[in-house]
Amino acid sequence: MDDRTIDSIFAGSLESLPPVSSKIVRIFTSSTFTDTTMERNTLMAKCYPRIKDYCREKHGLEFQVVDMRWGVRDEATDDHMTTELCMREIQNCQRLSMGPNFIVFLELTSMGVDRALLDLWYKKDSNAVPPMSVLQPISSILINFNNKRVPKLQAEDQAVWWDTLNKMQKLLRKAAASLGASGKMDKECVHNYFMSVTEREVINGILDVKNTKNHCLAYVRYINNINLQNLKKASLFVDIINRSLDTESAKLLGDLRDVRLPNKIESSNMQKYTVEWIGREGLDIETHEEYLNHFISHFYKNIVKLVDRAMRKEDSSAQGQIVTEILQHLHACNNSVKVFYGREDNLEHIKRYMLGDSDKPLVLYGEGGCGKTSMLAKSASLVATECLLINGPSM
């Protein structure tokens, strides 16, 4: 923080406030659900508690993990809000976290079909400008999708939805590819129909981030010799279409995993593993114990490294602590000012007092909840502005 910014903070200016130091380490973990279950369960059991203790005991920080593959309610899926929730949580982690904020575990991601299907699920909104077709809530058609009281009916409707989703994806992607080939849709718009939620998360969490070195980690796992004969188990790890590997999905993942991600993130923040498919289960905790031990050890060391690096940049001097405390007050003041409206007579009275010669205190009083704090915040922001106008900017 430069001297001019510090002087501005001490002067009480609300202009261009730097972000206040966080006391939270909050990481968003991006992955598909079924093919990284083993790794995420191991982190939850053996690694996250150690990181939580380290952050609290070494730096007085709170460690939080956001894993949207657990905890996304059926209601959010029903309204097709899952992707929006994920993007919002990535932004929250980037805003709140001290140090690391985004971790990706990358493996193969999900990648059939008639017009009537789209007509059923998309309804035209003629009131929109321009008119558009709107995807309907799942439960408006599959009425038991959220019916937790009858689990069997809920499971049946949820299975129907995931099958329907795959069919609609196939149809929309086919149409997008055709429009792209005819020059009626640009390449970026076409790719939007082929993009998975995981890819969107990686774009927002890593590819569009300026400083990945201090905030992002990537873990890539390759599986050798997957037994595609066991479709039920193999489909948890790779995408299967018509009882064979979905090569289109594999190509999209390969570009993200092997080209775009390595070109953006530092090699020291990216770790690759190759594991063997063993037995009927393919991957399990016992047969892949060595891999898992190395994985959680590497994960722990890298998270701790990023936290320590962020804390070293913090100013621990007496002045730095004072600046941090003042900055917290200024942000609280600024938040109140943003939603303050009216009260011009009171503000004018305070302004005349501040610009006048009176040496008597000005008392602001009123019942609880009448807006005294907001009034003081607005007054403080105006005082700082008036002082700058009268005295001129300090050099």
Buried (B, 14 or more C-beta within 10 A) or exposed (E): EEEEBBEBBEBBBBEEBBEBBBEBBBBBBBBBBEBBBBBBEBBEEBBBEBBBEBBEEEBEBBBBBBBBBEEBEBEBBBEBBBBEBBBEBBEBBBEBBBBBBBBBBBBBBBBBBEEEBBEEBBEEEEEEEEEEEEEBBBBEBBEBBBBEEEEEBBEBBBEBBEEBBBBBBBBBBEBBBEBBEEEEBEEEEBEEBBBBBBBBBBBBBBBEBEEBEBBBBBBBBEBEEBEBEBEEBBBBBBBBBEEEBBEBBBEBBEEBBEEBBBEBBEEEBBBBBEBEBBEEBBBEEEBBEEBBEEBBEBBBEBBBBBBEBBBEEBBEEEEBEBBBEBBEBBBEBBEBBEEBEEBEEBBEBBBEBBEEEEEEEEEEEEEEEEBEEBBBBBBBBBBBEEBBEEEEEEE
